[in-house]
Amino acid sequence: MQTLLAQIHLPEQLKSTEKYTDEQIVNMFLTTCSRSPYTMRNYRNAIAKFRRFIGDKSLQDVTWREIEVYKIGLLEGLLSRANKPQAPATVAIHIAPLRSLYKWGSDPNIGMFKHNPTTCIRIPKIPVNSKNHYLTKAEVLRLFEQLKQQGLRDYVIGVTLVLLGIRVSELVSIQWNHFHTDPEGASMWLTIRGKGDKEREVKVPHMLWTLLQAYDATKPGPSGPEDKLFPLSVRIVEKIIKKAREQCGMEKKATPHWLRHTNATLALLRGASLQQVQESLGHTHINTTQRYLHTVQQIKKAAPDYVEDCFKDSL
């Protein structure tokens, strides 16, 4: 057993039989996580913030009380520099990594924690306020025109986000070797590694593939298979879209994620099935996709329209 452990390249803390420090526990947890680098960074930051909150108390001695007080502090703004209450969704983002950490560590086969103190922690209900976060066709075209004025790169980024409906974190991770044709060579597909390190295949429309090739041709040298399409940070892409929406005088606070909502809404309006949209966007649960269907049904024809039909010839 010891000889085998010496041959396998495990983190040093996994080979030790001594009591683990909080730092070792967190590192082991993050090592075993199958998450994107973006999510891993958020997990590390969230856990570090909680550790600052509990002070000298170790993660192994934490009870539900500390986590509950921490949650209330976030909700009431006691843990922010500006004393600003945090939205339920923000609180959930802070608590989720703690839930994952303690669920992992309290597994009998791992045994880092004697119990899971997060099992009785309840997150405030998160209102669904993004169902109307989409752009109309005319607004998309206005945004495209402005992005084109900013430069070919910005224009290609906008078109890619709208036509594929991918997350901005997925966009900045795309490499040229992620593209491939179908077995007959009739269409182009893109392998996306999304949330939870799950892979999905997204069809690349011919118009977009042509645009991507034209964009690549403007670069000084040929791109390698592992080169990224857009070697940018998530924040830079967000700034690109923000600049374009402000420059074209758009009242809606459109973000890259709005373009993902727009993709789903337009796809359903044009006849795509819920399953097609679910697979394309990488939703784990169909309920998430159904939110867009509700919006589409409102756009197409609402109940008052049917009542109006009864009286068109009488009023």
C-alpha beads as a LAMMPS data file, in Angstrom:
LAMMPS data file: protein, C-alpha beads

315 atoms
314 bonds

1 atom types
1 bond types

-500.0 500.0 xlo xhi
-500.0 500.0 ylo yhi
-500.0 500.0 zlo zhi

Masses

1 110.0

Atoms # bond

1 1 1 0.000 0.000 0.000
2 1 1 2.741 2.455 0.992
3 1 1 4.725 1.556 -2.143
4 1 1 1.687 2.190 -4.321
5 1 1 1.033 5.563 -2.669
6 1 1 4.622 6.554 -3.336
7 1 1 4.180 5.819 -7.040
8 1 1 0.914 7.698 -7.467
9 1 1 1.218 11.467 -7.762
10 1 1 -1.265 12.465 -5.063
11 1 1 -1.284 15.784 -3.207
12 1 1 0.948 15.462 -0.136
13 1 1 -1.963 15.944 2.269
14 1 1 -3.664 12.811 0.898
15 1 1 -0.643 10.694 1.876
16 1 1 -0.530 12.022 5.432
17 1 1 -2.220 10.313 8.370
18 1 1 -1.865 13.336 10.706
19 1 1 -4.695 15.700 11.613
20 1 1 -5.563 17.921 8.692
21 1 1 -5.435 21.699 8.799
22 1 1 -8.270 23.758 7.356
23 1 1 -6.004 24.746 4.485
24 1 1 -5.306 21.096 3.660
25 1 1 -8.999 20.216 3.838
26 1 1 -9.955 23.039 1.481
27 1 1 -7.184 22.134 -0.956
28 1 1 -8.214 18.479 -0.993
29 1 1 -11.838 19.440 -1.558
30 1 1 -10.967 21.744 -4.460
31 1 1 -8.632 19.104 -5.924
32 1 1 -11.485 16.601 -6.108
33 1 1 -14.013 19.086 -7.514
34 1 1 -15.016 18.731 -11.156
35 1 1 -15.697 22.385 -11.820
36 1 1 -14.598 25.020 -14.308
37 1 1 -11.632 27.243 -13.328
38 1 1 -14.078 30.145 -13.002
39 1 1 -16.260 28.194 -10.540
40 1 1 -13.218 26.917 -8.657
41 1 1 -12.024 30.477 -8.118
42 1 1 -15.445 31.482 -6.787
43 1 1 -15.524 28.443 -4.477
44 1 1 -12.095 29.267 -3.069
45 1 1 -13.047 32.913 -2.490
46 1 1 -16.371 32.005 -0.841
47 1 1 -14.756 29.502 1.521
48 1 1 -11.987 31.971 2.371
49 1 1 -14.584 34.617 3.240
50 1 1 -16.381 32.204 5.568
51 1 1 -13.097 31.230 7.234
52 1 1 -12.392 34.902 7.925
53 1 1 -15.855 35.154 9.478
54 1 1 -15.357 32.234 11.892
55 1 1 -11.933 33.516 12.937
56 1 1 -9.922 31.022 15.008
57 1 1 -12.609 28.331 14.926
58 1 1 -11.686 25.413 12.660
59 1 1 -13.928 24.151 9.868
60 1 1 -14.249 20.863 11.771
61 1 1 -15.761 22.637 14.805
62 1 1 -18.332 24.677 12.867
63 1 1 -21.992 24.075 13.698
64 1 1 -25.172 25.144 11.949
65 1 1 -25.262 28.228 14.200
66 1 1 -22.155 29.797 12.676
67 1 1 -23.432 29.185 9.164
68 1 1 -26.899 30.513 10.041
69 1 1 -25.421 33.694 11.580
70 1 1 -23.179 34.040 8.522
71 1 1 -26.212 33.757 6.241
72 1 1 -28.139 36.380 8.233
73 1 1 -25.112 38.663 8.185
74 1 1 -25.002 38.448 4.396
75 1 1 -28.736 39.113 4.074
76 1 1 -28.605 42.153 6.361
77 1 1 -25.429 43.583 4.877
78 1 1 -23.366 43.213 8.031
79 1 1 -20.545 41.465 6.172
80 1 1 -20.148 43.904 3.273
81 1 1 -17.937 46.961 3.225
82 1 1 -20.848 49.234 2.343
83 1 1 -23.235 47.550 4.808
84 1 1 -25.464 46.753 1.844
85 1 1 -27.897 43.821 2.196
86 1 1 -27.155 41.013 -0.239
87 1 1 -29.782 39.618 -2.600
88 1 1 -30.986 36.036 -2.005
89 1 1 -29.172 34.901 -5.162
90 1 1 -25.891 36.386 -3.874
91 1 1 -26.377 34.713 -0.499
92 1 1 -26.949 31.399 -2.284
93 1 1 -23.685 31.864 -4.193
94 1 1 -21.841 32.294 -0.878
95 1 1 -23.505 29.324 0.838
96 1 1 -23.362 26.815 -2.045
97 1 1 -19.569 26.210 -1.772
98 1 1 -19.943 25.591 1.978
99 1 1 -22.679 23.047 1.324
100 1 1 -20.496 21.262 -1.222
101 1 1 -17.486 21.325 1.118
102 1 1 -19.336 19.857 4.095
103 1 1 -21.258 17.334 2.014
104 1 1 -17.967 16.081 0.596
105 1 1 -16.118 16.108 3.926
106 1 1 -18.886 14.392 5.913
107 1 1 -19.038 11.430 3.543
108 1 1 -18.219 8.312 5.624
109 1 1 -15.528 7.314 3.146
110 1 1 -13.793 10.679 3.535
111 1 1 -14.490 11.459 7.182
112 1 1 -13.090 14.982 7.353
113 1 1 -16.125 16.183 9.321
114 1 1 -18.177 14.288 11.890
115 1 1 -21.377 15.874 10.614
116 1 1 -22.692 18.200 7.925
117 1 1 -23.772 21.484 9.558
118 1 1 -25.347 22.801 6.350
119 1 1 -28.183 20.255 6.097
120 1 1 -30.622 22.428 8.045
121 1 1 -29.583 25.745 6.473
122 1 1 -32.329 27.188 4.301
123 1 1 -31.614 29.721 1.575
124 1 1 -34.189 32.509 1.041
125 1 1 -36.371 31.961 -1.986
126 1 1 -34.727 33.370 -5.087
127 1 1 -37.211 35.268 -7.277
128 1 1 -37.075 34.539 -10.984
129 1 1 -36.592 38.047 -12.348
130 1 1 -34.710 37.187 -15.515
131 1 1 -37.609 35.919 -17.623
132 1 1 -37.831 39.260 -19.447
133 1 1 -34.076 39.646 -19.846
134 1 1 -34.021 39.289 -23.612
135 1 1 -33.574 41.556 -26.608
136 1 1 -35.928 41.864 -29.549
137 1 1 -34.653 41.155 -33.045
138 1 1 -34.420 44.901 -33.731
139 1 1 -32.441 45.463 -30.530
140 1 1 -30.053 42.630 -31.380
141 1 1 -29.405 44.179 -34.795
142 1 1 -28.731 47.566 -33.169
143 1 1 -26.277 45.936 -30.805
144 1 1 -24.572 44.078 -33.666
145 1 1 -24.169 47.314 -35.626
146 1 1 -22.477 49.007 -32.686
147 1 1 -20.234 46.001 -32.025
148 1 1 -19.204 46.053 -35.679
149 1 1 -18.144 49.684 -35.278
150 1 1 -16.063 48.727 -32.251
151 1 1 -14.168 46.183 -34.326
152 1 1 -14.439 42.758 -35.936
153 1 1 -13.488 40.929 -32.738
154 1 1 -16.267 42.565 -30.724
155 1 1 -18.779 41.887 -33.500
156 1 1 -17.830 38.203 -33.709
157 1 1 -18.116 37.885 -29.919
158 1 1 -21.650 39.316 -29.975
159 1 1 -22.799 37.129 -32.857
160 1 1 -21.328 34.014 -31.211
161 1 1 -23.110 34.714 -27.917
162 1 1 -26.478 35.269 -29.617
163 1 1 -26.356 32.415 -32.134
164 1 1 -24.978 29.761 -29.758
165 1 1 -26.520 30.901 -26.474
166 1 1 -23.409 29.918 -24.530
167 1 1 -22.297 31.326 -21.189
168 1 1 -19.592 33.982 -21.269
169 1 1 -17.307 31.676 -19.229
170 1 1 -17.796 29.036 -21.926
171 1 1 -17.063 31.558 -24.671
172 1 1 -13.645 32.534 -23.320
173 1 1 -12.703 28.851 -22.921
174 1 1 -13.295 27.848 -26.571
175 1 1 -10.259 26.520 -28.429
176 1 1 -10.069 25.851 -32.163
177 1 1 -9.734 22.109 -31.553
178 1 1 -13.164 22.157 -29.879
179 1 1 -14.767 22.429 -33.333
180 1 1 -15.472 19.319 -35.381
181 1 1 -17.705 18.209 -38.234
182 1 1 -20.436 15.604 -38.101
183 1 1 -19.625 12.122 -39.538
184 1 1 -20.776 13.179 -43.024
185 1 1 -18.952 16.509 -42.905
186 1 1 -22.189 18.366 -43.570
187 1 1 -22.220 20.617 -40.508
188 1 1 -19.891 22.057 -37.886
189 1 1 -20.247 21.362 -34.171
190 1 1 -18.647 22.771 -31.046
191 1 1 -17.845 20.790 -27.902
192 1 1 -18.635 22.935 -24.871
193 1 1 -17.481 22.111 -21.355
194 1 1 -20.089 23.761 -19.148
195 1 1 -21.171 23.799 -15.527
196 1 1 -20.093 20.837 -13.464
197 1 1 -17.507 20.008 -16.124
198 1 1 -20.307 18.540 -18.254
199 1 1 -19.770 18.374 -22.004
200 1 1 -22.409 19.113 -24.623
201 1 1 -22.420 19.512 -28.383
202 1 1 -23.720 22.740 -29.921
203 1 1 -24.320 23.068 -33.648
204 1 1 -22.497 25.994 -35.244
205 1 1 -24.613 27.733 -37.910
206 1 1 -22.891 28.046 -41.289
207 1 1 -23.054 31.833 -41.139
208 1 1 -21.222 31.893 -37.809
209 1 1 -18.554 29.410 -38.922
210 1 1 -17.852 31.525 -41.990
211 1 1 -17.577 34.606 -39.777
212 1 1 -15.214 32.841 -37.361
213 1 1 -12.930 31.789 -40.207
214 1 1 -12.900 35.340 -41.593
215 1 1 -12.022 36.667 -38.131
216 1 1 -9.196 34.137 -37.758
217 1 1 -7.808 35.143 -41.158
218 1 1 -7.236 38.698 -39.887
219 1 1 -4.714 37.523 -37.280
220 1 1 -0.950 37.825 -37.936
221 1 1 -0.313 34.071 -38.038
222 1 1 -2.288 30.836 -38.247
223 1 1 -4.048 29.733 -35.083
224 1 1 -2.945 26.512 -33.404
225 1 1 -5.413 23.791 -32.332
226 1 1 -5.127 24.760 -28.659
227 1 1 -5.287 28.514 -29.231
228 1 1 -8.332 30.213 -27.802
229 1 1 -10.756 32.000 -30.094
230 1 1 -11.011 34.916 -27.713
231 1 1 -8.084 35.055 -25.249
232 1 1 -9.976 37.409 -22.964
233 1 1 -11.312 37.392 -19.425
234 1 1 -15.011 37.178 -18.575
235 1 1 -14.833 40.743 -17.293
236 1 1 -13.448 42.092 -20.581
237 1 1 -16.285 40.472 -22.574
238 1 1 -18.821 41.981 -20.169
239 1 1 -17.256 45.409 -20.718
240 1 1 -17.423 44.955 -24.499
241 1 1 -21.170 44.294 -24.404
242 1 1 -21.751 47.081 -21.871
243 1 1 -19.920 49.610 -24.047
244 1 1 -21.935 48.601 -27.116
245 1 1 -25.309 48.847 -25.383
246 1 1 -24.443 52.274 -23.958
247 1 1 -23.114 53.576 -27.266
248 1 1 -26.267 52.586 -29.145
249 1 1 -28.498 54.150 -26.490
250 1 1 -30.149 50.934 -25.365
251 1 1 -32.278 51.368 -22.250
252 1 1 -32.146 47.681 -21.340
253 1 1 -29.186 46.724 -19.157
254 1 1 -28.139 43.997 -21.585
255 1 1 -25.277 41.723 -20.526
256 1 1 -23.716 38.641 -22.153
257 1 1 -26.179 36.535 -20.157
258 1 1 -29.056 38.535 -21.663
259 1 1 -27.819 37.326 -25.050
260 1 1 -28.101 33.743 -23.777
261 1 1 -31.716 34.442 -22.760
262 1 1 -32.271 36.030 -26.157
263 1 1 -31.021 32.906 -27.905
264 1 1 -33.483 30.701 -26.002
265 1 1 -36.415 33.068 -26.520
266 1 1 -35.851 33.484 -30.255
267 1 1 -35.267 29.745 -30.742
268 1 1 -38.587 28.868 -29.086
269 1 1 -40.412 31.624 -30.980
270 1 1 -39.133 30.188 -34.252
271 1 1 -40.297 26.649 -33.444
272 1 1 -37.446 24.938 -31.600
273 1 1 -38.584 22.333 -29.074
274 1 1 -37.936 22.619 -25.346
275 1 1 -35.620 19.615 -25.544
276 1 1 -33.562 21.192 -28.340
277 1 1 -33.114 24.408 -26.360
278 1 1 -32.356 22.489 -23.160
279 1 1 -29.592 20.503 -24.865
280 1 1 -28.139 23.546 -26.600
281 1 1 -28.006 25.670 -23.437
282 1 1 -26.843 22.805 -21.244
283 1 1 -29.678 22.983 -18.724
284 1 1 -29.686 20.030 -16.339
285 1 1 -33.401 20.376 -15.626
286 1 1 -36.144 21.021 -18.186
287 1 1 -37.849 23.331 -15.659
288 1 1 -35.117 25.892 -16.236
289 1 1 -35.842 25.902 -19.967
290 1 1 -39.598 26.087 -19.405
291 1 1 -39.194 29.596 -17.982
292 1 1 -38.406 30.781 -21.492
293 1 1 -41.446 28.977 -22.863
294 1 1 -43.667 31.001 -20.512
295 1 1 -42.186 34.206 -21.912
296 1 1 -42.678 33.009 -25.486
297 1 1 -46.305 32.102 -24.851
298 1 1 -46.921 35.620 -23.544
299 1 1 -45.300 37.132 -26.620
300 1 1 -47.199 35.003 -29.117
301 1 1 -50.750 35.400 -27.895
302 1 1 -52.075 36.108 -24.415
303 1 1 -55.538 35.386 -23.011
304 1 1 -56.879 38.928 -23.706
305 1 1 -56.097 38.460 -27.415
306 1 1 -58.442 35.496 -27.597
307 1 1 -61.208 37.445 -25.857
308 1 1 -60.679 40.315 -28.289
309 1 1 -61.258 37.911 -31.181
310 1 1 -64.828 37.352 -29.876
311 1 1 -65.685 41.029 -30.185
312 1 1 -63.726 42.186 -33.240
313 1 1 -66.861 42.499 -35.364
314 1 1 -68.994 43.996 -32.572
315 1 1 -66.913 46.776 -31.068

Bonds

1 1 1 2
2 1 2 3
3 1 3 4
4 1 4 5
5 1 5 6
6 1 6 7
7 1 7 8
8 1 8 9
9 1 9 10
10 1 10 11
11 1 11 12
12 1 12 13
13 1 13 14
14 1 14 15
15 1 15 16
16 1 16 17
17 1 17 18
18 1 18 19
19 1 19 20
20 1 20 21
21 1 21 22
22 1 22 23
23 1 23 24
24 1 24 25
25 1 25 26
26 1 26 27
27 1 27 28
28 1 28 29
29 1 29 30
30 1 30 31
31 1 31 32
32 1 32 33
33 1 33 34
34 1 34 35
35 1 35 36
36 1 36 37
37 1 37 38
38 1 38 39
39 1 39 40
40 1 40 41
41 1 41 42
42 1 42 43
43 1 43 44
44 1 44 45
45 1 45 46
46 1 46 47
47 1 47 48
48 1 48 49
49 1 49 50
50 1 50 51
51 1 51 52
52 1 52 53
53 1 53 54
54 1 54 55
55 1 55 56
56 1 56 57
57 1 57 58
58 1 58 59
59 1 59 60
60 1 60 61
61 1 61 62
62 1 62 63
63 1 63 64
64 1 64 65
65 1 65 66
66 1 66 67
67 1 67 68
68 1 68 69
69 1 69 70
70 1 70 71
71 1 71 72
72 1 72 73
73 1 73 74
74 1 74 75
75 1 75 76
76 1 76 77
77 1 77 78
78 1 78 79
79 1 79 80
80 1 80 81
81 1 81 82
82 1 82 83
83 1 83 84
84 1 84 85
85 1 85 86
86 1 86 87
87 1 87 88
88 1 88 89
89 1 89 90
90 1 90 91
91 1 91 92
92 1 92 93
93 1 93 94
94 1 94 95
95 1 95 96
96 1 96 97
97 1 97 98
98 1 98 99
99 1 99 100
100 1 100 101
101 1 101 102
102 1 102 103
103 1 103 104
104 1 104 105
105 1 105 106
106 1 106 107
107 1 107 108
108 1 108 109
109 1 109 110
110 1 110 111
111 1 111 112
112 1 112 113
113 1 113 114
114 1 114 115
115 1 115 116
116 1 116 117
117 1 117 118
118 1 118 119
119 1 119 120
120 1 120 121
121 1 121 122
122 1 122 123
123 1 123 124
124 1 124 125
125 1 125 126
126 1 126 127
127 1 127 128
128 1 128 129
129 1 129 130
130 1 130 131
131 1 131 132
132 1 132 133
133 1 133 134
134 1 134 135
135 1 135 136
136 1 136 137
137 1 137 138
138 1 138 139
139 1 139 140
140 1 140 141
141 1 141 142
142 1 142 143
143 1 143 144
144 1 144 145
145 1 145 146
146 1 146 147
147 1 147 148
148 1 148 149
149 1 149 150
150 1 150 151
151 1 151 152
152 1 152 153
153 1 153 154
154 1 154 155
155 1 155 156
156 1 156 157
157 1 157 158
158 1 158 159
159 1 159 160
160 1 160 161
161 1 161 162
162 1 162 163
163 1 163 164
164 1 164 165
165 1 165 166
166 1 166 167
167 1 167 168
168 1 168 169
169 1 169 170
170 1 170 171
171 1 171 172
172 1 172 173
173 1 173 174
174 1 174 175
175 1 175 176
176 1 176 177
177 1 177 178
178 1 178 179
179 1 179 180
180 1 180 181
181 1 181 182
182 1 182 183
183 1 183 184
184 1 184 185
185 1 185 186
186 1 186 187
187 1 187 188
188 1 188 189
189 1 189 190
190 1 190 191
191 1 191 192
192 1 192 193
193 1 193 194
194 1 194 195
195 1 195 196
196 1 196 197
197 1 197 198
198 1 198 199
199 1 199 200
200 1 200 201
201 1 201 202
202 1 202 203
203 1 203 204
204 1 204 205
205 1 205 206
206 1 206 207
207 1 207 208
208 1 208 209
209 1 209 210
210 1 210 211
211 1 211 212
212 1 212 213
213 1 213 214
214 1 214 215
215 1 215 216
216 1 216 217
217 1 217 218
218 1 218 219
219 1 219 220
220 1 220 221
221 1 221 222
222 1 222 223
223 1 223 224
224 1 224 225
225 1 225 226
226 1 226 227
227 1 227 228
228 1 228 229
229 1 229 230
230 1 230 231
231 1 231 232
232 1 232 233
233 1 233 234
234 1 234 235
235 1 235 236
236 1 236 237
237 1 237 238
238 1 238 239
239 1 239 240
240 1 240 241
241 1 241 242
242 1 242 243
243 1 243 244
244 1 244 245
245 1 245 246
246 1 246 247
247 1 247 248
248 1 248 249
249 1 249 250
250 1 250 251
251 1 251 252
252 1 252 253
253 1 253 254
254 1 254 255
255 1 255 256
256 1 256 257
257 1 257 258
258 1 258 259
259 1 259 260
260 1 260 261
261 1 261 262
262 1 262 263
263 1 263 264
264 1 264 265
265 1 265 266
266 1 266 267
267 1 267 268
268 1 268 269
269 1 269 270
270 1 270 271
271 1 271 272
272 1 272 273
273 1 273 274
274 1 274 275
275 1 275 276
276 1 276 277
277 1 277 278
278 1 278 279
279 1 279 280
280 1 280 281
281 1 281 282
282 1 282 283
283 1 283 284
284 1 284 285
285 1 285 286
286 1 286 287
287 1 287 288
288 1 288 289
289 1 289 290
290 1 290 291
291 1 291 292
292 1 292 293
293 1 293 294
294 1 294 295
295 1 295 296
296 1 296 297
297 1 297 298
298 1 298 299
299 1 299 300
300 1 300 301
301 1 301 302
302 1 302 303
303 1 303 304
304 1 304 305
305 1 305 306
306 1 306 307
307 1 307 308
308 1 308 309
309 1 309 310
310 1 310 311
311 1 311 312
312 1 312 313
313 1 313 314
314 1 314 315
